[in-house]
Amino acid sequence: MDSIVGKYLILIGAAILIIGVIIYFFGGSLKWIGHLPGDIKIERENFRFYFPITTLILLNLLMFLLFRIWKWLN
């Protein structure tokens, strides 16, 4: 295997570890994720539809800014 693949695997593992620690320690205070105004939620008797559009837009903006900063630092 190439050393670049190893670096990417380490980065992916570190990201999963960080996400796990955040969910473990701050899971109770992150209940607002997925319940923002603008998230579409339809519940009927035998039907449930949920589309977190506002949450997706917010996460997309956050990821865009992080990648922009990453690119600017390199």
C-alpha positions in Angstrom: 0.0 0.0 0.0 1.0 3.5 -0.6 1.8 5.8 2.3 -0.8 8.3 1.1 -3.5 5.7 1.5 -2.3 5.2 5.1 -2.5 8.9 5.8 -6.0 9.1 4.5 -7.0 6.1 6.6 -5.6 7.7 9.7 -7.4 11.0 9.0 -10.7 9.1 8.4 -10.2 7.2 11.7 -9.4 10.4 13.6 -12.5 12.1 12.2 -14.7 9.1 13.2 -13.1 9.2 16.7 -13.8 13.0 17.1 -17.4 12.6 16.0 -17.8 9.7 18.4 -16.4 11.7 21.3 -18.7 14.7 20.5 -21.7 12.5 20.3 -20.8 10.7 23.5 -20.1 13.8 25.6 -22.4 16.4 24.0 -25.2 14.2 22.6 -27.8 15.7 24.9 -27.1 19.2 23.9 -27.1 18.4 20.2 -30.8 17.4 20.0 -31.6 20.5 17.9 -29.8 18.9 14.9 -32.6 17.7 12.7 -35.3 19.8 14.4 -34.6 23.2 13.0 -37.3 25.5 11.6 -37.6 24.6 7.9 -37.1 20.9 8.3 -40.0 19.2 6.6 -41.8 16.7 8.8 -45.1 15.0 7.8 -46.7 12.4 10.0 -50.0 10.7 9.2 -51.7 7.5 10.4 -49.7 5.0 8.4 -47.1 7.4 6.9 -44.1 9.3 8.1 -41.9 11.6 6.0 -39.0 13.6 7.2 -36.6 15.7 5.2 -34.2 17.9 7.3 -33.5 20.5 4.5 -32.5 23.3 6.9 -30.1 21.0 8.8 -28.6 19.8 5.5 -28.1 23.4 4.3 -26.4 24.3 7.5 -24.1 21.2 7.5 -23.3 21.9 3.8 -22.3 25.5 4.6 -20.2 24.3 7.5 -18.4 21.7 5.4 -17.8 24.3 2.6 -16.2 26.7 5.0 -14.0 24.0 6.6 -12.8 22.9 3.1 -12.2 26.5 2.1 -10.1 27.1 5.2 -8.2 23.9 4.6 -7.5 24.9 1.0 -6.4 28.4 2.1 -4.0 27.0 4.7 -2.4 24.7 2.2 
